Amino acid sequence: GRAEPVLAALDLGTNNCRLLVARPTNGSFQVIDAFSRIVRLGERLQATGALGGTAMDRTLDALHVCATKLRRRMVTHFRGVATEACRRALNGDAFLARVTQETGLELEIIAPEEEARLALVGCAPLLDPEIPYALLFDIGGGSTEVIWLEANEGRWDIIDSISLPCGVVAFAAAVEDTTTSSRSL
């Protein structure tokens, strides 16, 4: 017989690496493995325009753990995405080529519109369908997606979205810069 499908999703952001592995069960999903690690991939990206060596090494360590989990769980369907840090970095594509070479994982850099769509997919069950419009914020490490939604016969449609190039990493760096500046006064 056919093996039961095992699904996995990996989100490589500016600050975190997250993996979720699940099995379809009775119209829902049973999570069978998960992983989350703060990797700070976008560390110093704003200052240099590129991903740094230490940040890439930390991220590769986390991705090796993910690759091992995928093999151990015999994943049949996988999607791995990379977001703002890899979109903005001069060496984002080269880093993902290195990821594939060293871990076997193929990650795709997704556009802000796809990031907004995926945020909606993850949050839609939490939205009240009795309210005709909603504003969804997806605050990440390197970007914030703001998504304007309309309820439409039991589903949510994106009216518009914008990706702002600021997230918790940029905010933390700004706070750190302000603190450093005030100490020098």
N, C-alpha and C positions, 0 to 999 in steps of 0.2 A: 504494500500500500504506500500511498504518498505520505511523506513526512508532514507533520503539522507545521504550518507557517510560524516562523519566529521573526518578528519585526523589530527593527532598531532604528533609532534616530539619534544623530549626534549634532550638537550645536556648538560650534567653536566661535566664541565671541571675543570681544576685546579684553574682557576680564576673566571669563569662566569657560570651562570645557565641560559640557554636560552630555551624558549618554543615558538613554532609556531603552530598555529591551523588554518587549511584551509579546504575549501570545493572545490572539483573538479567542474570546471565550463568551459564548452566549450573547452575542451582539455588543460586547464590550471588550475590554482588554484586561488581561492579568499581567501586571508588571512582574517580571522574573529576575530582572537585574537592573541596576542603576549605578551611575557614577557621576560625581560632580567634584571639580577641583578648581580653585582659583589659580589661574595660570598667569594673569597679568600680561597677556600677549601684546597688548597695546601700550605697555610701559614705554614712555619716552617717544612714542610715535608722533605726538604733536610737535615735539621739539626737533625731531630728526627727519620725519617723513618716511622712516623705514622701521621695520621690525628689528629689534635688537637681538644679538646673539644669545644672551642669557635668557631672555623671554622666549625665544624660539626653542631653546633647549628644555626649559621648564614645560613648555607646551608639548613638545615631542615626548617627554616622559609620560605626561598624562595620556597622550594619544596611544602610546604603547600599551598602557593599561586597558584602554578602550578596545584596541585591536585584539588583545588576549581575551577579553570578555566576549567579544563577538564570535571568535573561534570556539570558545568553550561552550557558548550557548547555541552554536550551530545556526546562526542567523541566516534566514533565507531571503529577506528583503531589508535593504539598508539604504538610508539616505543620510548623508553628512553634509552640513552646510557651514560655511564660514561667513561672517558678517563684517561689520564696519572696519575692524583693524585690517583685515586682508583686502577689503575694498579700497582703502585709502593708502595702504603702504606701497611704496615703490617696489618692494620685494615680496608683495603678497603672493603673486602667482608662483614665484620661485620657491617660496616657503612651502606652498601646497604641493609642488612637485617633489620637494624633499620629503614631505609627509608621506606621499604615496610610495616613494622609493624605500623609505625606512620602515614604514608600518604596514604598507599594503592598503591603507585607507584612502579612498578617493573622495575628497571634499570639494564641493562646488561653492564658489563665491556667489552669493545671491544678491540680487538688486534690492534696494530699499522697498520697492513695491511688493516683492515676494516676501520680504521679512514682515511687512504689514499684514499680508494675507495669512501668513502662518501664525502671527500673533492673534488674528481674529479666529482662526480655526481652534487654537488652544483656549481662547477665552469665551467663545460663543455660548457654551452651555451655562456660563455664569451670568449672562445678560438676561434681563427681564424682557420677554417678547411683548409685554403689554405696553412698554414704553416705545414710541415710534422711532426715536433717534437716540444714538449713544455716541460718546466720545471715548475712544480707547487710547490709553497711553502705554506704550511698551518702552520702558526705560531700561536701556542696556548699559554696557560698560563704555561704549564708544559713540552710541547714537541713541536718539529717542524718536520713536515713530509715534506720530499722532494720527489717529485714524477716525474719520467721521463716518458713522454707520447709519443705515436705515433698516428697520425691520420690514421684511417683505414676505408675507405668507409663511411664517415659521422659520425663515432663514434671515441672515443678516447680509446686506449688500454694502460694499464699500462705496461711499459717495466720493470720497477723496482721502488722500493721505499725504503726509509730508514726513520726511526723515530729517531730523535736526542733528547736525554733527556734534552733539554733546551728550554725554552720559556720565555715569558715576566716576569713571576714570578721569575725565576732563575736569569734573567738578572737584574731585579730590586733589588734583594737581593745582587747580586754582586756589583752593584753600591752603595747600602747602606753600605755594608761592606767596600768598598774602601773609601767612604766619612767618615765613622766612624774612620777608620785607619788613614786617613790623618789629622783628627782633633786631634787625640791623639799624633801626632808627634809634 
